[in-house]
Amino acid sequence: MANNRVWSIQDGGTTCLVQRDCHNLARMDAPSPQMAPRKSSIAVLSPRLRGKLESRQWLRKRLMAGFERFRAGSIGFRMSRVTWILEAEVFPRSHSAMREAVIAAECELLMWSDDWLAQGKRPDLEGKAVVFHGSLGNASVIRSGFPWKPGAFCDTARFRCSSWYPQAKSFLLHQRYQILPVNELVADPLATAASLGAADSVFVRPDSPLKPFSGRVVRVDSLSLRALDFGFYFDNETLPVVVAPVRAVSREWRYVIVNGAVIAGSAYEAASRTAVSDTPHRESWQFAERVAQSIPAPEPAYVLDICESDGRMHVLELNPFSGADLYACDRPAIVNAVSRLAREIVG
């Protein structure tokens, strides 16, 4: 995947476009060479009627010139109204599709720089609608510490399993689960497994959407902090985790939800990260629509993962939009919908 930087605010792509239009307008508005005077029907009009006609001609010219200026200005307005910030290295396989969708929507495009994390080094985007898409970590930092609006759709507190599981109980893959500190789990894994009706193995994942370790199936007799990557990706012994019986999953889908509506979807195979686009007439899409209309949205834009297990559809998890891989979801549809949402939020 090419990592060439594309035009951005600093590159002046938008400014150049507006400047070119302004030059053209200057040429349009420039007075034409004076022609030799000639007689016309206006010469026989009374001074009062001649004045009215000349006023109308003048007004018509100004209206036409004003319309052209408005049309050129509206191009610049559309391009500068929403600024998308992409972190290319996070999703290298799909970055080009996202970049092309942003450009096609005539939005401004900036490529994320880690230098912006230093105080005072980030771009001044005050008053603009800004949308970030990249790593979960940076999305969380932008959401909590940057002045950009909306900035990043990554309200981590709302995406904790402990926050939304109760409202989605009837749809969940794991109808039986416990949420407890990881040190309590490893202190007596047999007791936790027995309370869930699990025998040999359990599924364990972090409560946090930032996922300090990946969800996994672990044998009860070998369940330890080390088995959950303690010391590598997290060092908090009281980290809340979700524990549930193991369920077999046959298929998975990811959907982008904006203002309660399913905007785009993709079937995917998590292990190989292969994906194909989904369509509204499929049962999985319709199930996602039902879920999105039934549960409280953690944010106006988010990602809904569903799966098929034992021949039935279930909710697997909810994820922040700004840090989610979009697989084969329709990028133009996503960019257009999220851009509209960003404009609504900024006003």
N, C-alpha and C positions, 0 to 999 in steps of 0.2 A: 504493500500500500504506500503510495507516494505520500511524503510528509511535507510537500511544498506548501508554504503559507499562501493563503488567498487574500484578496483585497480586504481591507478592514477600514475602521475609522481613520487610523493613522495613515493608511495608504492613500486616503483622499479619493477613493473611488466614487463615493456619492457626490462629493463636492465637485469633482471634475464633470460629472454628468450634468449637474445643475449649471455649472459654468458654460458648458457647451450649449445648453439650451438658451442661456442668457445671451450668449454671443449671437446665436441665431436670431433671437428676438430683437437684439440691437440692430441687426441687419434688416429685419422685417420692418422695424419702426423707423429706420432711416428714411429721410425724405427722398423721393425719387427726383432725378434731374428735372429741372424746370423745362416744360415744353413751351413751344411758341404759342402765344394766346390765339384762341380761335373763337369764332362766334358760336353760340349755342342757344338753345331755347331759354336758358336762364337769363340771357341778356335782355329779353323782352318782358321779364317779370317785374312787378313793382318791387321797390326796395324792401317792403315788409315781407312779401312772399319769398323773395330771394334770401332774406335773412333766415326764414324758417327752414328753407330747403338746405341751405349751407349748414345750419345747426344740426339738422338730421344727418347729413352726410358726415359731419364731424363726429357726432355721437356714435354713428354706426362704426366708424373706424376705431374709435376708442374702445367700444365694446368688444370688437373683434380682437384688438391688441390685448385687452384685459383678459379675454378668454384664453388666448394663447399663453399669456403669462401664468394664469391660474393652472392651465393644463400642465405646463412645464413645472410649476411649483408643486403640483400635486404628486408628480413623479418623485421628486425629492422627498416630499412628505411621507409617501408610502415607504420609501427605502430607509428613512431615518427613524420612522415611528417605533419600530421594535428592533432591539439589538439582541441577537443571539450570540452567546459565548459557548464555543465548543471546545472540549478537551479531547483532541484527536487521538492521543495515545491510548485512551481507555477502551475505545471500541474501534480498533483499526480496520476491522473487516467492513464495518458499516459506516465509517466516518464520511466517505465520499458521498454516499447517498443522502446523508443528513445535510452535508454542506451544500450539495446541489439543490436540495429542497429549500433551504434557507435563502439561497441566492435567487431561485426562481420566484420565491414569494416577495422579492424586492425588499428584504429586510437587511439591516446592517449585520455584518459578521465579524466577530473578533475571535481569535484563537487564544485560549487560556494560557497564561504564563504563571508559573509558581512565584515569580517575583512579586505578583500582586498581593501575596499574603503578607508581605512586609508593609508596615503601616505607611500610608501615604503614597504607595507606588501603584495602586490600582487606578484604572481609568475613571475619570469623572463622568459619570452617566446620570447625574442628577436630572430629574424631570423626564427621563426616557423610560420606556417600557423595556425591561431587560429580562432575558430568559437564559439560564445556564443549563447545559447538559454535559455531563462528564462523570467523574468519580463521585461516589457517595460521600467520601470524606470532604472533598471540596464543596460539594453541594450543601453539606451540613454547615460548614464554616460560612459560606455565603448567606445561607438562610438566617443564621444567628448573629453574624457580625458585620455584614456588608450593608450599606444603605440602599442598595439597588432594589427596585420594585418591578415585578414581584421578586426578581433575583433568582431564587431557586425554590422549586417545589420540593421541599425536603424538611417537613416538620417532624423530626424524629420521634418526639413524644407521642404524636398521634399514630405513628406507624408501629409502635410497640405491640406485640401480640396481645399483651395484657390490656391494651387500650381498645382494640377493635374485635378481638375474639368473641366477647360476650354478645355484641350486636350481630355477629355473623354466625352465631352458634348453629343454626339449622342448616347452614350451607357448608360447614367446615368438613374437611377430610378427617381431621382428628376430633371425633365427638367426645373422646375421653382424653384428658391431658392434665398435667400439673405444671405450674410455674413456680419455681423455687430457686434459691441461690445455689450455684454450682457446687459450693463446698458441702452443702447439706445433701445434695444428690449423691456425691461420691462417698460421703460418710456412711450411707446405708442404701446403696442402689437396689438391693433386693427388696427392701420395704417399699420403695417407690414403684418398682416394677410390679410388685404384687398388687398394690392398690389400683393399678391400671389394668390388671388382668394380663399382663405381659409375662412371658416365661423366660426365654433365653436372651432376647435382644429388645432394645428400645430405640426410638428415634429421639435425638437430642438436637436442639437448635437454640441460638441466642434469642432472648426476648427482643433485643434491640434490632432495628432495621439496618443498622450499620454493619451488622454481621461480623463481629470480631473473630468468629470462627464459622466455618461452613456447617450447615446442618448435615447430620450423618446418622447412620445406624451403628450402634455400639453394643457389643455383647455385655450383658449385665455383669458377668463374672470378671470382666476386664475393664470396667468403667472406672476411670481415674481422671484427674486433672490433665495428666499428660496425654491421655487418649483424646482429649478435646483441645489439644494444642496450647494448653496453658504454658506461659513462658515464651511462646513464639509470637502469638498475635494478641494475647491479652494477659494481664497479670493481676486481675481483680478476682480474688477468690469468692467474692460474694456476687459475682455477675449473675443476674437472673437468666434462667434458661427454661425452655419449654421441653417437657418430656411427654412422649406419647407412645402408644403401641405402634408397631411397624405395620404399615399398609402398603400393599402392592399397587403401584401406579402404572397404568398402561400408556396413557397419552397426556400431554400437557399443552396448554395454550397461554399466551400472554395478550392482554388487551389494554389499550390506552383509553382511559376514561377522562372526559373533560366536561365539566358542568353536568354530571350525571348521565352523559351519553357515551356509548361506545364509539370511538372515532376510528380505531384501526385494531387489527388483531393478527396474530401469527401463531401457528402451531410450531412447536420446537421440541428438539431432543436435547435435554440438558447436558448429557455426557459429551456428545459430539458437537453441540452448539450448532446443529443444522436446523434450518427453519424454512417454512413456506408460508406465504401470506394466507390469511383466512378471509372469509366473505360473510356478509350478513345473513345469508340464507341457511347457514349451517347451525346445527343444534348447539354447538359450543358457543357461538356468538350470541344466540338467543338466550342461553343460560347466563352468559356474562351480563347481558342487558337486564335480566331479571334481578341479578345480584346487585348491580349498580343502582337500580331503582329501589332496592329494598333495604340497603344498609346505609348508615350515615357516612358520607364521604370524608375521609381524613383530610383531604385538601381538594380544591377545585380541579386539579389535574393530578392523576395518580395512575399506577399500573396495577392491574388485577390479574393474578395468575390462577388459573383453574386447571383441574385435572380430571381424568376418568379413572375410576377405581371400582372394580366389581360391577362394571356396566353402568355406573351412575356418575354424574358430574358433581364435582365438589370444588369448594374454594381452597386453594393451596396457601396463598399469601397475598398481601397487599404490599406494594413497594413505592417509594418516592419516585415521581416521574424523572426528576433531574439527575438521578443516579442510576437509572435502569437501562439495561441493554434492550433495544427495541426490536431485535431480531429481524424478521421480514415484514414488520408492520409498514403500512403505507406512509412514507415520510412526508410527502406533500400534504396529505390530509392532516397529519399530526402538527406540522409546522403552522398550517393555516389556522387550525382550531386553537392551538396554544397561543399563537400570536393574537388572535381575537380576544382570548381570555386575558392576556397580559394588558392589552389596551383597556379592557373594561376595568381592570384592577387599578391601573394608573389613572384612568379617567381622561 
